[in-house]
Amino acid sequence: MIIPIFLPNAGCKNRCIFCNQYSMTGEKMPTKSDILKIIDKYPIKNEIAFYGGTFTGLSIKKQIEILESVKFLNLPIRISTRPDEITEENLHILKKYNVKTIEIGIQSMFDDILSASNRGHTKKDNINAILLLQKFNFEISAHLMVGLPKDTKEKSLKTLNELINLNVNIFRIHPTLVFKNTKLEKLYLNNQYKPLTLEEAVDITSEMLLLIYANNAKAIRLGYFVPKQSLKNIVAGPHHPSFGDMVKTNVAKKIITRLNIKKVYYPKKYESWFYAYGNNKLNIEKIISDKFLFDNFDLSSASRMALRKEFLNG
């Protein structure tokens, strides 16, 4: 059980065109008392996560204050931050306070996309941050977005492939949504930005997930969770509460159709992959098992072959 504590825009020194953290999460900056109340709500406590801001962009004093407030739990901690706000000095402090995982907002490995999104960092910053975190033996989770200005399906896949080649193997991927009171909203209303359709977002993300599975990496989140009270702040974009499930069923469909799979074996918990979103109409034999196989191929092998088949056909 990860205890999520949101620090909306905390430590952020610039505003990305897609970002308005309060509009997106409905959260306000918590006090120490708020943090303790949040922790008390969770009967099972395995890890604490500070999300929603640039943790290492906060003053060292503020970082220590926050980390001290949860030190008594003696739990592993994860934080989210930006690639250009990571220094050796800061990493020494995070190590001292039991921070194990650092989730970095990579978003893209293309400078034109990063610039158009007003990210304020470059591909070089992304690479430097990854290498520094690896030097300190932190677990790295890379946040990626699809459908940003100047992005394409090919760029999204190349971004992911570059990160995998840098030995990053944990990912969060979500499509770009247009929220109220953001620069992206102005671009959208002026017809200067066109968001992905839901179908396009599912297609691109499912190709990325195939690449993740093919390399035995992990996707710990697909899609952007928007609290019910904040749904009214979405202006446009491919939002769906079951986006991750849609992507996974699309992965199954692509493997089955590209490789002409006849039989699938799967644990019960993966049943929706083969029944939801039209997959119940696929002409395959479905067998609940302790194995997960497409004919005789495991998920990694099947994903790799499905990608190759698409590449050859494309």
C-alpha positions as CSV (number, residue, x, y, z in Angstrom):
1,M,0.0,0.0,0.0
2,I,1.6,3.3,-1.2
3,I,0.4,6.3,0.8
4,P,0.1,9.1,-1.7
5,I,0.7,12.7,-0.5
6,F,0.2,15.4,-3.1
7,L,2.4,18.5,-3.1
8,P,0.8,20.4,-6.0
9,N,3.3,22.5,-7.9
10,A,5.6,22.5,-4.8
11,G,9.1,23.3,-5.9
12,C,8.1,24.0,-9.5
13,K,10.0,27.0,-10.9
14,N,8.2,27.2,-14.2
15,R,4.7,26.2,-15.4
16,C,4.4,23.6,-18.2
17,I,1.8,24.5,-20.7
18,F,-0.4,21.5,-19.7
19,C,-0.1,21.9,-16.0
20,N,-2.3,23.3,-13.3
21,Q,-1.9,20.8,-10.5
22,Y,-4.7,22.1,-8.3
23,S,-7.1,21.9,-11.3
24,M,-5.8,18.4,-12.1
25,T,-5.8,16.9,-8.6
26,G,-8.0,19.1,-6.5
27,E,-5.3,19.1,-3.9
28,K,-3.8,22.0,-1.9
29,M,-0.3,22.0,-0.3
30,P,-0.6,20.0,2.9
31,T,0.7,21.0,6.3
32,K,2.6,18.6,8.6
33,S,-0.7,18.0,10.4
34,D,-2.4,17.3,7.0
35,I,0.3,14.8,6.2
36,L,-0.2,12.9,9.5
37,K,-3.9,12.8,9.0
38,I,-3.5,11.3,5.5
39,I,-1.1,8.7,6.9
40,D,-3.6,7.8,9.7
41,K,-6.2,6.9,7.0
42,Y,-4.2,3.9,5.8
43,P,-4.3,0.8,8.1
44,I,-1.6,-0.9,6.0
45,K,1.5,1.2,5.3
46,N,4.2,-0.1,3.0
47,E,5.6,3.0,1.3
48,I,5.1,6.8,1.3
49,A,5.0,8.8,-2.0
50,F,5.2,12.6,-2.4
51,Y,3.6,13.3,-5.8
52,G,2.5,16.3,-7.8
53,G,5.4,18.7,-7.5
54,T,9.2,19.0,-7.9
55,F,10.3,17.7,-4.5
56,T,14.0,18.5,-5.1
57,G,13.1,21.9,-6.3
58,L,12.0,22.8,-2.7
59,S,14.6,24.3,-0.4
60,I,16.8,21.8,1.4
61,K,15.2,23.0,4.6
62,K,11.7,22.3,3.4
63,Q,12.6,18.9,2.0
64,I,14.1,17.9,5.3
65,E,11.1,19.2,7.2
66,I,8.8,17.1,5.1
67,L,11.0,14.0,5.3
68,E,11.4,14.4,9.1
69,S,7.6,14.4,9.4
70,V,7.3,10.8,8.2
71,K,10.7,9.5,9.5
72,F,9.0,7.9,12.5
73,L,7.3,5.3,10.2
74,N,10.6,4.0,9.0
75,L,9.1,3.3,5.5
76,P,10.7,3.5,2.1
77,I,9.8,6.8,0.3
78,R,9.3,7.8,-3.3
79,I,9.3,11.3,-4.6
80,S,8.5,13.0,-7.9
81,T,10.8,15.6,-9.4
82,R,12.2,17.1,-12.6
83,P,15.4,16.0,-14.4
84,D,17.0,19.5,-14.0
85,E,16.5,19.7,-10.3
86,I,18.6,16.7,-9.3
87,T,22.0,17.3,-7.7
88,E,24.5,15.1,-5.8
89,E,24.1,17.2,-2.7
90,N,20.3,16.6,-2.8
91,L,20.7,12.9,-3.4
92,H,22.9,12.4,-0.4
93,I,20.1,13.9,1.7
94,L,17.4,11.7,0.1
95,K,19.5,8.6,0.8
96,K,19.8,9.6,4.4
97,Y,16.0,9.8,4.7
98,N,15.3,6.4,3.1
99,V,14.1,7.6,-0.3
100,K,14.3,4.6,-2.5
101,T,12.5,5.5,-5.7
102,I,12.6,8.7,-7.7
103,E,10.0,9.4,-10.3
104,I,11.2,11.9,-12.9
105,G,9.1,13.8,-15.4
106,I,11.0,12.9,-18.5
107,Q,7.8,13.4,-20.7
108,S,9.9,13.1,-24.0
109,M,13.4,12.6,-25.3
110,F,12.9,15.2,-28.1
111,D,13.9,18.8,-27.5
112,D,11.3,20.3,-29.8
113,I,8.5,18.6,-27.8
114,L,10.1,19.7,-24.5
115,S,10.4,23.3,-25.7
116,A,6.9,23.4,-27.1
117,S,5.6,22.2,-23.8
118,N,7.6,24.8,-21.8
119,R,9.2,22.0,-19.8
120,G,12.3,24.1,-19.1
121,H,14.7,21.1,-19.5
122,T,16.3,19.3,-22.4
123,K,17.0,15.7,-23.5
124,K,20.5,16.2,-22.1
125,D,19.1,17.0,-18.7
126,N,17.1,13.8,-18.9
127,I,20.1,11.7,-19.6
128,N,22.3,13.4,-17.0
129,A,19.6,12.9,-14.3
130,I,19.2,9.2,-15.1
131,L,23.0,8.6,-15.0
132,L,23.3,10.5,-11.7
133,L,20.4,8.5,-10.1
134,Q,21.9,5.3,-11.3
135,K,25.2,6.3,-9.7
136,F,23.4,6.6,-6.4
137,N,21.5,3.4,-6.9
138,F,18.0,4.9,-6.8
139,E,15.2,3.0,-8.4
140,I,14.0,5.2,-11.3
141,S,10.5,5.6,-12.6
142,A,10.1,7.7,-15.8
143,H,7.0,9.7,-16.4
144,L,6.1,9.9,-20.1
145,M,3.3,11.8,-21.9
146,V,1.9,11.1,-25.3
147,G,0.2,13.7,-27.5
148,L,2.1,16.8,-26.4
149,P,2.6,19.6,-29.0
150,K,4.9,18.4,-31.8
151,D,4.7,14.8,-30.6
152,T,4.0,11.8,-32.9
153,K,3.6,8.1,-32.5
154,E,7.1,7.5,-33.8
155,K,8.6,10.0,-31.4
156,S,6.8,8.4,-28.4
157,L,8.2,5.0,-29.3
158,K,11.7,6.3,-29.9
159,T,11.6,8.1,-26.5
160,L,10.6,4.9,-24.7
161,N,13.2,2.9,-26.6
162,E,16.0,5.4,-25.7
163,L,15.1,5.2,-22.0
164,I,15.1,1.4,-22.1
165,N,18.5,1.5,-23.7
166,L,19.6,3.7,-20.7
167,N,18.4,0.8,-18.4
168,V,15.3,2.6,-17.2
169,N,12.7,-0.1,-16.7
170,I,9.8,1.4,-14.8
171,F,7.3,3.7,-16.5
172,R,4.2,5.8,-16.0
173,I,2.5,6.8,-19.3
174,H,-0.5,9.1,-19.7
175,P,-2.1,11.0,-22.6
176,T,-2.1,14.7,-22.6
177,L,-5.3,16.2,-21.3
178,V,-6.3,19.9,-21.7
179,F,-7.2,21.4,-18.3
180,K,-8.7,24.7,-17.5
181,N,-6.4,27.6,-16.7
182,T,-3.4,26.2,-18.6
183,K,-1.5,27.6,-21.6
184,L,-2.5,24.4,-23.4
185,E,-6.2,25.4,-23.0
186,K,-5.5,28.7,-24.7
187,L,-3.8,26.9,-27.6
188,Y,-6.6,24.5,-27.9
189,L,-9.3,27.2,-27.9
190,N,-7.3,29.1,-30.6
191,N,-7.1,25.9,-32.7
192,Q,-3.3,25.8,-32.3
193,Y,-3.3,22.4,-30.5
194,K,-5.3,19.3,-31.4
195,P,-5.4,16.6,-28.7
196,L,-5.3,12.9,-29.5
197,T,-8.6,11.1,-29.8
198,L,-9.1,8.3,-27.3
199,E,-8.6,5.7,-30.0
200,E,-5.3,7.3,-31.0
201,A,-4.1,7.6,-27.4
202,V,-4.9,3.9,-26.8
203,D,-3.2,2.8,-30.0
204,I,0.1,4.7,-29.2
205,T,0.2,3.7,-25.6
206,S,-0.5,0.1,-26.4
207,E,2.4,0.1,-28.8
208,M,4.6,1.5,-26.1
209,L,3.3,-1.2,-23.6
210,L,4.2,-3.9,-26.1
211,L,7.8,-2.4,-26.2
212,I,7.8,-2.4,-22.4
213,Y,6.7,-6.0,-22.1
214,A,9.1,-7.0,-24.9
215,N,12.0,-5.7,-22.7
216,N,10.7,-7.2,-19.4
217,A,10.1,-3.7,-18.1
218,K,7.1,-2.5,-16.0
219,A,4.4,0.1,-16.5
220,I,3.1,1.0,-13.1
221,R,0.5,3.4,-14.3
222,L,-1.3,4.0,-17.6
223,G,-3.6,7.0,-17.9
224,Y,-4.1,10.0,-15.6
225,F,-6.2,9.6,-12.6
226,V,-8.5,12.6,-12.2
227,P,-10.6,12.8,-9.0
228,K,-14.3,13.0,-9.5
229,Q,-14.4,16.6,-8.2
230,S,-11.8,17.7,-10.8
231,L,-13.4,16.1,-13.9
232,K,-15.2,19.4,-14.6
233,N,-11.8,21.0,-15.2
234,I,-11.0,18.8,-18.2
235,V,-11.6,20.9,-21.3
236,A,-10.5,18.3,-23.9
237,G,-8.4,15.2,-24.5
238,P,-8.5,11.4,-24.4
239,H,-9.7,11.0,-20.8
240,H,-11.3,7.7,-19.8
241,P,-11.5,6.2,-16.2
242,S,-10.4,2.8,-17.5
243,F,-7.7,4.0,-19.9
244,G,-5.2,1.5,-18.6
245,D,-7.6,-1.4,-19.1
246,M,-8.3,-0.3,-22.6
247,V,-4.6,-0.2,-23.4
248,K,-4.0,-3.7,-22.0
249,T,-6.9,-5.2,-23.9
250,N,-5.6,-3.5,-27.0
251,V,-2.1,-5.1,-26.4
252,A,-3.8,-8.5,-26.2
253,K,-5.7,-7.9,-29.4
254,K,-2.6,-6.8,-31.3
255,I,-0.7,-9.8,-30.2
256,I,-3.5,-12.2,-31.1
257,T,-4.3,-10.7,-34.5
258,R,-0.7,-10.0,-35.6
259,L,0.6,-13.5,-34.6
260,N,-2.6,-15.3,-35.5
261,I,-2.8,-16.8,-32.0
262,K,-5.3,-19.6,-31.5
263,K,-5.1,-20.3,-27.8
264,V,-4.4,-18.2,-24.7
265,Y,-3.6,-19.3,-21.1
266,Y,-4.0,-16.7,-18.4
267,P,-4.4,-16.3,-14.6
268,K,-7.9,-15.3,-13.6
269,K,-6.8,-11.7,-12.8
270,Y,-6.0,-11.1,-16.5
271,E,-9.4,-12.2,-17.7
272,S,-10.5,-8.7,-18.7
273,W,-7.6,-8.7,-21.3
274,F,-9.5,-11.3,-23.3
275,Y,-13.1,-10.3,-22.7
276,A,-13.3,-6.5,-22.3
277,Y,-13.6,-3.8,-25.1
278,G,-14.6,-6.2,-27.8
279,N,-11.9,-8.9,-27.2
280,N,-14.7,-11.4,-26.4
281,K,-15.3,-11.6,-30.1
282,L,-11.7,-12.7,-30.9
283,N,-11.7,-16.2,-32.3
284,I,-9.4,-17.9,-29.8
285,E,-9.6,-20.6,-27.2
286,K,-9.4,-19.1,-23.7
287,I,-8.1,-21.2,-20.8
288,I,-7.7,-20.0,-17.2
289,S,-4.3,-21.2,-15.9
290,D,-1.4,-20.4,-13.6
291,K,0.5,-19.7,-16.8
292,F,0.3,-16.7,-19.1
293,L,0.8,-17.8,-22.7
294,F,-0.2,-16.8,-26.2
295,D,-0.1,-20.3,-27.8
296,N,3.4,-21.3,-26.6
297,F,4.8,-17.8,-26.2
298,D,5.2,-15.9,-23.0
299,L,4.1,-12.2,-22.8
300,S,7.6,-10.9,-23.4
301,S,8.3,-13.1,-26.5
302,A,4.8,-12.5,-27.9
303,S,5.2,-8.7,-27.5
304,R,8.5,-8.8,-29.2
305,M,7.2,-10.8,-32.2
306,A,4.1,-8.6,-32.4
307,L,6.3,-5.5,-32.6
308,R,8.5,-7.1,-35.3
309,K,5.4,-8.1,-37.3
310,E,4.1,-4.6,-37.2
311,F,7.4,-3.1,-38.2
312,L,7.7,-5.5,-41.1
313,N,4.2,-4.8,-42.3
314,G,4.5,-1.1,-41.8
